[in-house]
Amino acid sequence: MSVYLHNAALKCSLGDTIQACTDNYLSYQNTPSDVVVADLNMPVTMPYFTFASSTDELPHERMYHVMDEQVRDAIELLNLSKTERQRTGLFLGSSSFSANHSEYSYAQELHQQATDPLILPNIGYGKITEDLRNKYDLSFHSYTYATACTSSANAMLYAKRFIDHGILDHAIVLGYEFYNNTTALGFYGLELISPSKSLRSFDARRDGLILGEGCATLCLSKQKKHSAIKIKGGAINTDSHSLTAANPDGSSIANVFEKALHSISAQQEEVVAVKTHGTASIMNDEAEAAGLLKYFTRTLPKLFAIKPYIGHTLGACGVLESILTTESLSRGIIPATPGLACATHADKKLGVTLAQENSNATPGLYLLNYFAFGGNNTVLVLEKEY
């Protein structure tokens, strides 16, 4: 079944609207800020792609405000009646969900009961989805996905399946990641944050990743309305090779490529370009590069990476990077990743390079890669119509 993607809303370090984010992304200029975690024995400073606009709201208050605003925008975009909302599901994906709210509540409790600190409270994954679903009178088919960096990509794929099976006519898919100390210090403690403050996917100079904030919402619908980009299919697999990465020989990633294209009876020659996951961490780039070379045995499609310009937005990257990709394709552009993994700086051990110049986005298939901690691998297949 044809299921169209309609981009509803986007906020990240590039800007507060889809147009601003796309314009700034295609200028290929964005630098991280420094964040400081001060309430430790030794303060920690690290690079972070924070939201473009500031606010006086507490972090969790801003999170709920932005999410509510984006769901409302999605409903207005599709012009859904009350009856149509009952056939519209809500699918949320995130890595940290309400961690910033939990941290705030913990700090408040600690302040009030300084002699007996409580365990960090869990505000609840499903409650956010439930509250938004009830507020906007959406279908009871509303779900939450927590599969690390593939969370909102998996939400997109499952939303499509609900529409394919006639259970829903529309789906609102929201991916979000808001700054919280727990996540930032976790990656810092694993020594995954780039000391040079540069995220260089597949590059010989790469030395780690940079995290980023983002909240992005798109709609899936049987109706064409605003889009000529379809989500055709995709696949998910889980590789138990490691707790933090796929098998570096590329076998599990090649397998998910094969399954994704098999899901729509397509061949590798039909793929025009691939949006890489491209975290710039040593093991993830190794596994992804090996998987690309193992599967695309004839000619590699054009490759590009988005994370150098927005950071790794973890569970939000599925929807966020899908929007930036489809907006670029709709403008007729396959985006480049200039200056990174080029002929001069490509990591020869990986054997892949990234596109250095924009090229014409011809009709055909485009793959979007998302690979997560825990070995969860997801590839989405999009089609730009003729």
C-alpha positions in Angstrom: 0.0 0.0 0.0 1.2 3.5 -0.7 1.7 5.4 2.5 2.8 9.0 2.2 5.0 11.0 4.6 3.8 14.5 5.5 6.3 16.6 7.5 4.5 18.4 10.3 7.0 20.0 12.7 10.7 20.2 13.5 12.8 21.9 16.2 16.5 21.2 16.7 19.9 23.0 16.8 19.3 24.1 13.2 16.1 26.1 13.9 12.5 26.1 15.1 10.7 25.3 11.8 11.0 22.8 9.1 12.0 25.4 6.5 14.6 27.0 8.8 16.1 23.7 9.7 16.3 22.5 6.1 17.8 25.8 4.9 20.4 25.7 7.6 21.1 22.0 7.1 21.7 22.5 3.4 24.2 25.3 4.1 26.2 22.7 6.0 27.2 25.0 8.8 26.3 24.3 12.4 28.5 24.1 15.5 27.8 22.7 18.9 27.6 24.6 22.1 29.3 23.7 25.4 27.2 22.4 28.2 28.4 22.2 31.8 27.3 19.7 34.4 28.2 21.7 37.5 26.6 19.7 40.3 29.4 17.1 40.5 32.6 16.8 42.5 34.4 17.9 39.3 32.3 19.9 36.7 32.1 18.3 33.3 32.0 20.3 30.1 31.1 18.7 26.8 30.0 19.8 23.3 26.2 19.5 22.6 23.9 20.5 19.8 21.3 22.3 21.9 18.0 23.8 20.6 18.5 26.9 18.5 16.1 29.0 20.6 16.3 29.6 24.3 13.4 29.6 26.8 12.7 30.5 30.4 10.7 27.3 30.9 12.1 24.4 32.9 13.5 21.7 30.6 10.6 19.2 31.2 8.0 22.0 30.9 9.5 22.9 27.5 9.5 19.3 26.4 5.7 18.9 27.2 4.9 22.2 25.6 6.8 21.5 22.3 5.4 18.0 22.0 1.8 19.2 22.5 2.4 21.9 19.9 3.7 19.5 17.4 0.9 17.0 17.7 -1.6 19.9 17.3 0.4 21.0 14.1 0.1 17.4 12.7 -3.6 17.3 13.2 -4.0 20.7 11.5 -1.7 19.6 8.7 -3.9 16.7 7.8 -7.1 18.7 8.6 -8.4 15.8 10.6 -12.1 15.8 11.6 -13.1 14.3 15.0 -14.2 11.1 13.2 -10.8 10.9 11.3 -8.9 11.4 14.6 -10.4 8.1 15.8 -8.7 6.4 12.9 -5.4 8.2 13.6 -2.7 6.6 15.8 0.0 8.2 17.9 3.5 6.7 17.9 6.2 8.1 20.1 9.9 7.2 20.0 12.7 8.4 22.4 15.7 7.2 24.3 15.3 9.3 27.4 11.5 10.1 27.4 10.9 12.0 30.6 14.4 11.7 32.1 14.7 15.5 32.5 11.4 15.5 34.5 12.7 12.7 36.7 15.9 14.5 37.4 14.0 17.7 38.3 11.6 15.7 40.6 14.6 13.9 42.2 16.3 17.3 42.9 13.2 18.6 44.5 12.8 15.6 46.7 16.5 15.6 47.6 16.2 19.3 48.6 13.2 18.6 50.8 14.5 15.3 52.3 18.3 15.9 52.3 19.1 13.1 54.8 17.4 10.3 52.8 17.7 10.6 49.0 15.1 8.7 47.0 15.7 6.6 43.9 15.4 8.6 40.7 11.6 8.6 40.1 10.2 7.2 36.8 7.6 9.6 35.4 6.5 7.0 33.0 7.0 6.2 29.3 3.4 5.5 28.4 1.8 8.4 30.2 3.0 11.0 27.8 1.4 9.1 24.9 -1.7 8.5 26.8 -2.1 12.2 27.8 -1.6 13.4 24.2 -3.9 10.7 22.8 -6.7 11.7 25.2 -6.3 15.4 24.8 -6.6 15.2 21.0 -9.1 12.4 20.9 -6.9 10.1 18.9 -7.3 6.3 18.4 -6.5 4.0 21.3 -3.9 2.5 19.0 -1.2 4.7 20.4 2.2 3.3 21.3 5.6 4.2 22.8 8.9 2.8 21.4 12.1 2.7 23.4 14.8 1.0 21.4 17.6 3.5 21.9 18.7 5.2 18.6 16.2 3.3 16.5 13.1 4.3 18.6 11.3 6.7 16.3 12.5 4.9 13.2 10.8 1.8 14.5 7.8 3.9 15.4 7.5 5.0 11.7 7.8 1.4 10.5 5.1 0.1 12.8 2.8 3.0 12.1 3.0 2.1 8.4 2.1 -1.5 9.2 -1.0 -0.4 11.1 -2.1 1.6 8.0 -1.2 -1.3 5.6 -3.4 -3.6 7.6 -6.3 -1.2 7.6 -6.3 -0.7 11.3 -5.6 3.1 10.9 -6.0 5.6 8.1 -3.4 8.0 9.5 -0.6 8.0 12.1 1.3 10.8 13.9 4.8 9.8 14.6 6.9 11.9 17.1 10.6 11.5 17.9 12.1 13.5 20.6 15.2 13.9 22.7 15.7 16.7 25.2 18.8 17.4 27.2 19.2 15.6 30.5 22.3 15.0 32.7 21.7 11.2 32.9 22.1 10.7 29.1 24.9 13.2 28.7 27.0 11.8 31.5 26.4 8.3 30.4 27.9 8.9 27.0 30.7 11.0 28.6 31.5 8.2 31.0 31.7 5.7 28.1 34.3 8.1 26.5 32.1 8.4 23.3 32.0 12.2 23.2 34.4 13.8 20.6 37.3 15.5 22.4 37.8 17.7 19.2 34.2 18.8 19.3 33.6 17.6 15.8 31.4 14.7 14.6 33.2 13.3 11.5 31.3 10.3 10.1 33.5 7.7 8.4 36.4 10.1 8.5 40.0 9.1 9.4 40.0 12.0 11.9 36.9 10.9 13.8 37.2 10.6 17.5 33.7 10.3 18.8 30.1 11.6 18.6 28.3 14.7 19.9 24.8 14.5 21.3 22.0 16.7 20.1 18.4 17.8 21.1 15.5 17.5 18.7 11.8 17.1 18.5 10.2 16.2 15.2 6.8 15.1 14.0 5.5 13.7 10.8 2.3 12.1 9.6 1.8 8.9 7.7 -1.3 8.8 5.6 -2.9 6.9 2.7 -3.8 10.3 1.3 -1.1 12.1 -0.8 -2.1 15.7 0.2 1.3 17.4 0.8 3.9 14.9 -0.3 5.4 13.0 -3.2 7.6 10.9 -0.8 6.3 7.5 0.2 7.5 5.1 2.9 7.6 1.8 1.0 8.8 -0.6 3.6 11.7 -1.4 5.8 13.1 -4.0 8.2 14.4 -4.5 11.7 16.8 -7.0 13.1 18.6 -7.5 16.3 22.3 -8.5 16.6 23.5 -9.9 19.9 27.1 -9.5 19.0 27.6 -6.7 21.5 25.7 -4.6 24.0 26.7 -1.4 22.2 27.1 -2.1 18.5 26.4 -4.4 15.5 28.9 -7.0 14.4 31.9 -5.1 12.9 32.0 -7.6 10.0 28.8 -6.0 8.7 26.8 -9.2 8.5 23.8 -8.1 10.5 23.7 -4.7 8.7 23.9 -6.3 5.3 21.1 -8.6 6.4 18.8 -5.8 7.3 19.5 -4.1 4.0 18.5 -7.3 2.3 15.3 -7.7 4.3 14.3 -4.1 3.8 14.5 -4.3 0.0 12.9 -7.8 0.0 10.0 -6.3 1.9 9.1 -4.4 -1.3 10.5 -6.9 -3.8 13.2 -4.4 -4.8 16.9 -4.9 -5.9 20.0 -3.1 -4.8 20.3 -1.5 -8.2 17.1 0.5 -7.5 18.7 2.4 -4.6 19.6 6.0 -5.5 21.2 7.0 -2.2 21.6 6.0 1.4 21.3 8.3 4.5 23.9 6.7 6.7 23.6 6.4 10.5 27.1 7.8 10.7 27.6 8.4 14.4 31.4 8.8 14.0 32.0 6.3 16.9 34.7 3.8 16.0 32.6 0.6 16.2 29.4 1.9 14.7 31.1 3.4 11.6 33.1 0.2 11.1 30.0 -2.0 11.2 28.0 0.3 8.9 30.7 0.6 6.4 31.3 -3.1 6.3 27.6 -3.8 5.9 27.3 -1.3 3.0 30.2 -3.0 1.2 29.0 -6.5 2.0 25.5 -5.9 0.6 26.1 -3.5 -2.3 28.4 -5.8 -4.2 28.2 -4.0 -7.5 28.2 -0.2 -6.9 27.7 1.8 -3.8 24.8 4.3 -4.0 25.5 7.9 -3.0 26.1 8.2 0.7 25.5 11.1 3.0 25.4 11.8 6.8 23.2 14.3 8.7 24.6 13.9 12.3 27.7 16.2 11.7 25.2 19.1 11.5 22.7 18.2 14.3 24.5 15.8 16.5 23.3 12.4 17.5 19.7 13.0 18.6 19.4 9.3 19.7 15.8 8.2 19.8 14.6 11.2 17.9 16.9 10.7 14.9 14.5 8.4 13.1 11.9 11.1 12.5 14.2 14.1 12.6 16.6 12.8 9.9 13.7 11.5 7.8 12.3 15.0 7.7 15.6 16.6 6.7 16.1 13.9 4.1 12.6 14.2 2.6 12.7 18.0 2.6 16.0 17.9 0.7 14.6 15.3 -1.8 11.5 17.4 -2.3 13.8 20.3 -3.2 15.4 18.0 -5.8 18.6 17.6 -3.8 20.5 14.6 -2.6 22.5 16.3 0.2 26.3 16.2 0.5 28.6 15.9 3.5 31.3 18.3 2.4 34.8 18.0 3.9 34.1 14.7 5.7 35.1 11.2 4.6 36.2 12.7 1.3 39.1 11.5 -0.9 41.6 13.3 1.4 40.1 12.4 4.8 38.3 9.1 4.3 39.2 6.3 6.6 40.9 3.8 4.2 40.1 0.9 6.6 36.4 1.6 6.1 36.5 1.8 2.3 33.6 4.3 1.9 33.3 8.0 1.1 30.5 10.5 1.5 29.1 12.6 -1.2 31.0 15.9 -1.4 28.6 17.9 -3.6 24.8 18.0 -3.9 23.3 16.0 -6.7 20.0 15.8 -8.4 17.4 13.8 -6.5 16.1 11.5 -9.2 13.0 9.4 -8.6 13.6 6.0 -7.0 14.4 4.4 -3.7 16.3 5.9 -0.8 17.4 4.0 2.3 17.6 5.5 5.7 19.8 3.7 8.2 19.4 3.7 12.0 21.5 1.4 14.3 21.2 1.3 18.1 22.8 0.2 21.3 21.7 -3.3 22.0 22.2 -4.3 18.4 18.8 -3.1 17.1 19.2 -2.3 13.4 16.5 -0.6 11.3 16.5 0.4 7.6 13.6 2.4 6.1 12.9 2.4 2.4 11.5 5.7 1.0 10.4 6.3 -2.6 10.5 9.6 -4.4 7.8 9.5 -7.0 8.2 10.1 -10.7 
